[in-house]
Amino acid sequence: MIGRLLLTLLVASPAIAAAQPAWSAEAIDAELREVMRLTGARALGMAVIRDGQVAEVRAQGARNATGAPLLPDTVMYGASLTKAAFGYMVMQLVDEGRLDLDASIARYLDRPLPEYPPDDKYGPWKDLGGDDRWRQLTPRILLTHASGFANFAFLEPDGKLRFHFPPGARYAYSGEGLILLQFVLEKGLGLDVGAEMQRRVFDRFGMRTTSMTWRPDFAANLADGWDAQGSPVPHDERSKVRAAGSMDTTLRDFARFAAGYVRGDGLTPKGRADLTRPQRSITTASQFPTFQPEIPPARRRRDLAAGLGVIAFDGPQGPGFYKGGHNDSTGSTWVCVERRRDCVVILANDVRAEPAFPRLVHFVLGDTGAPWTWEYGDMTFTPLRATPRAP
């Protein structure tokens, strides 16, 4: 199982024994090269935020099969880190009084949700016809993954969207829920979510090489990926804004976002606190599969909860939060300790790097208490390879 083997193989190391280990740019580079050797990953990068400021951004390895170097400004797929950036934008709307986290989404729509015509950008809302439970959905429920939907409707056996439990009843990871909130903002409030993300997030933090959709100028310094078998995978040029995961970014850009996020730039103190406040208990042994049975209360990690677009936890250094991202050829994680406003951001264009994430975070931040076993579930490891977790 991941817990014992991962900690033995990738965390237990004299170099990272201290609660707050010393590090330098050279030490980070050496550590990145070592975990690449251990995992077989071709490349990854890591950024460090200290007290809300970007302190270091380092990258090692190749961005594509030609061997071109991965750089801090190489464009990489942000995957589900998009959800955290989207949550940050949504909280600005809440601060401005334009959105109520606890109002039914019906308040913002000009017709019942199932009556909206099918659209290749959004979920198949017509599938909910005859089930008025959609009226119980709120922005808070959607941001905390308690919609009752599958991760995506296309993963259902018949491809049809449905409720698996009443809205708000429990946590179960659902990108479809974030897509629905995007739909509400666009159809209900008349917003262009791509433009709002650009203005309110990317421009605010100087993220000049970040976008919710593909830009032609990305091609000059673009990262392809490697899958679990070590095969190269071309970067996907995404043409649709998807709040659940369409963002392209760079390590340096996302480090700027992470620093601004922990500082709370552009938010009221309450809005910033609400993002990472424990909002919904997590009652499963791991994040995936989405609809696994809840475990008995005595076995649950009581400090683990959903925030708004992130996961909150309480560890040896006090409250923290994190968000991961994953597809078949990329992996990422972002872990922060609230009290010190310290963070680590890791972006990898090789999914085989994921087993090293706990070690790399520990190398910089020490023992944070980040919920690695819950994040990766029953992923099993050999010394150089890992089997991928569910998408």
N, C-alpha and C positions, 0 to 999 in steps of 0.2 A: 504494500500500500504506500501511497505517496508520503505520508507523514514521516515514518521511520526512515525509509530509504532516502527520501529527498534530503532530510536533515543530515543524515550521515554522509551522503555523497557530496552534497553541494553547500551545506551550511557549516558543518563542523570543521573549522579550519582555524589554526592559531592566529591567522591574520585578522580574523573577525570575531575574536572572543570578547572584546570589550563591549560595554553597553553603548558607547559612542565612539567607534573606532576612528583613529586618525586616518586621513587619506590625503592624497595629492593627485594632481593630474596624471603624473607618471604611475602612481599606484593604481589608479582607475584603469589606465591603459593596460597595465599588466594583468589586472583582474579580468578585464574583458577578454584578453587573449587567452587566459587560462580557462575561462568557462566556454569559450569557443572550442578549445581543445577537448574539454570534457564532453561537450554535447554534440560536437560535429557541426555546429552552426557556422555558416559562412560569414555572418556579420551581425552586429548589433551596436547600439549606442546608448549612452546613459547621461542624463543631466542631473545636477544637484542644485537644489534650492535651499538657501540658508536664510532664515528669518525673512522670508518673503522676497528674496532677491536671488537672481540666477547667479550661482557661484562657479559652476563648471559645466561644460558640455563637451563630451568626448564620444568619438565613434571609431570603430575598428572593423576591418573586413571589406568585403566587396558589395557593391550595390547591384551588380548584375553578373551574368555568366562570363562576360568579357574580362572581369577582374577590375573594372573601374572602381575606385575607392568609395566607400560609404563615408559621407561627410556630415557634419552637424546640420548643413543646409540642404541635404538631399531630400527630395520629396518622397514621403513614405505614406502608406495607407494608415489612417488613424483608427479604422474599425470602430469598435464600440466606445472608444474615448470620445467619439462624437456625442454620445449621450450626455456626458458630463458637461461639455461645452453648451449643448442645447439646454440643459437644465439651468445653467448660469444665465443664458439669455432669457429663459422663461421667468426666472426670478426677478429680472429687471422689470418685466411687464407686471408682475405682482406688486413690486414696490411702487410702480406708477399708478396702481389702482385699475389697470386695464384688464386684469385677469384675477379671478378668485380661485385659489387652489381647491376650495371645498364646494364650489358651485357645480351643479350638474352641467355636463357639456351641452345639454339641451338648451341651456340659457343662451348659448352663443350661436346656435344654428337656426337657420330660417325655415327648416323643415325637419321631420324626423330623420335620424341618421340613415336608416335602411332605404330611404327614398332617394338618396343621392345616387346619380348614375354611376356605373362602373368607370374606373379611371385606372390607367396602367401605372400611375404614380402612387396611388393609395390602396389601402386594403379593400377587400370586397364587402363593404358595409351592408350591401343588400342581403347578404347571408344571414343577417341578424333580424330580418323581417319576422314579425310575430313574437319576438322576444324583447319585451320592454325593459329588460334589465340594463340595456345600454344607457338608459336614463339615470342609472345609479352611478355611472362613471363620472369621475371628477379629474381635474388635472393632477391632484395629489395621488390619487389611485393609479393613474397612468404612469407618473414619474417614479412611483415606488414599486412598479411591476406587480400590481395586484389586480389587473384587469380581468383575469380569468381566461385570457386568450393564450393560445400557443405562441411560441416565439415568433413564428410567422405562419400565416394561414396555409401557405403552400406546403408546410410540413404535416398538415393534417392528412389522414389517409385519402380523403375525398377532395382535399384542397379547399374546403369550405371553412370559413371563420365561424367559431362557436364559443360559447362560454363553457368552461370546464368547472367553474365554481362561481358563486355570487361575487360581483365586484367588491373588492376590499376585504375579502375573507382571508386571504393569505398571500404571501410572496410566491411568485412563480415567474421567472424571467420571460419578458415578452417585448421584443422589438416592435411587434405590431401595436402595442399600446402607445409607444412613443410616436409611431407613424400616425396614429389616431389623434394624438395631441397636436401634431403638426397640422393635420387636416383641420382641426378646430381653429387653430390660429389663422390659417389661410382662408378658410371658407367663412368662419364666424367673425373674426376680427379684421379680415381683409388685408392681412400681412403677407409679405413675401418672405418666407422663413430664410431662404438663402441670403437675401439682402439684409435682413435683420441680423443674421449671424455675422455677416461681413462687417456691418456697421457697429454693432454692439459688442462684438467679441474680437474678431480678427483685427479690425482697424484699431480698436481701443488698445490692444496689447502689442501693436507693431508686428503682427503675424503676417508679413508681406508675402509669404509663400504658402499660405493656407487658404483652402476654399472648400465649400460644400460640394463642388462639382469640378470636373477636370478642366484644367487650363492648358492651352498649347505650350505656354512657356515652361511648364513643368518638365517637358520632355528632355531638356538639356541636362538635367541633373536628377534623374528619376531612379528610384529603387524598384527593381523586380523582386520576386521572392523565391524562397525554396520551401518545398513541402516536406512532410515527415519522411519521405523516402529520399530526400536530397535532390529532387528534380526541380529545375528552375520553372517558375511560373510568372508569366508577364503581368505587369501592373494593369489593373482594370481601369479603363478610362470612364468613370462614372458620369453619366449625363443628367441624372435626376437628383435633386436635393432630397436626402433621406435622413430624418432626425435620428434614426436608429444607427446610422453608420456609413455616411457617404463622404466624410471629411478626409481630404488629403492634407498633410501637414509635414513639418520637418521637426527634427528633435529640438532645434533651437527655438522654433516658433512655439512648440507645445510647452517648452520650459518657461517661456514668457507668459503663456496662459496660466500655467500652474502657479507661478509666482504671483500673478495678479489675482488669481482665485483665492489663494490663502490670505492675501492682503484684504480682499473684499472690495477691490476697486469697482466703482460703478454700482454698488449695492448699499442699501442701508445696513447698519449693524444687524438688525433683525433678519433681513433677507439673507445676508451672508451666513448667519448662524443656522437658519432653517435649512440651508442646503445640506449641511453635514450633521444636523441633529438627527438622532435615531427616530425615524418616523414610523417604521413598521417592522415588527419582529420577524426574524427569519427562522423557519421551523423545519428546515430540511438539512440533511447531512451534507449536501453539496449543492452547487448551483445548477448543475445539469445532471440528469434530464429534467426538463422544466416541471413535469407533473409527477415527480417521484412522491411517494408517501411521506407525510410529515412524521418526524421522529418523536418519541415520547418527550414530554417537557423536561424530564430529568437529564436527558442526553443533549439538549439544545445548548448552544453557546449563547448565554444570556446577554452578552455584550454586543452581539452581532445584529445589525438592523439595516434596513434600507434607508438611505437618505434620499435626496431629490436628484437622481441621476448618478449617484455614487453609493458606495456601501460604507457604513459607519461601524467602527469597532472601538473597543477600549482595551489597551494593552499596557505593558509595563511602563511605558512613557506617557500614559494618559490617553485621552481620546485621539483617534486618528480616523482617516478615511482612505479609501482606495477605489480605483476603477481599472478594470482590465479590458483588453481588446484582443480579438482573435479571429483569424480565418484560416483557410487551409495552408497559407504560405507566410503569414505574418503573426506576430504576437507582440503585445505591449502591456505595460502596467504602469500605474502611477500611485504612489503611496505617500501619504503625508502624516506628520505628527502635528496636531493642532497647536499645542502649547508653545512650541518653538517655531512654528511656521516653517518647518523643514520638510522637504520632499525629495523623492527620487522619481525620475521619469525614465522608463526604459522603452525604446522602440527597437524591434528586431524585424528585419525582412527575411527571417528564416524561422519557421515555427519551431524548429528543434531547439531554439534558445530558451524556450519557456521554462524548462526544468531549472535553469540557472537563476531565474528571477528572485526567488527567496534569498539566495546567497548574495546576489548583487545588492539588493535592498539592505540586507543585514550588514554588508560591508561598509555602507555609508551611514546608515541610521541606527545600527544595532538592532536589538530585539524590539520590534514595534508591536507585535501581536497581530500583524496582518493575517487574515484568515486563509492561509494558503491551501489547507486541506479542503476547505469548503469551496474555494475557487476552482481547484483542479479535480476535486472528487476522487474517483478511483483510478486516475491515471497511474500507470505503472511504469517503472523505469529500469533500464539497463544502464551500465556505466556511460554509454555513448548515445543512446537513443531513447526516445519517448514515444508512446502511442498518443495520438492527438485526442484532446477532449472534444466533446460535442460542440458543434458550431453555435 
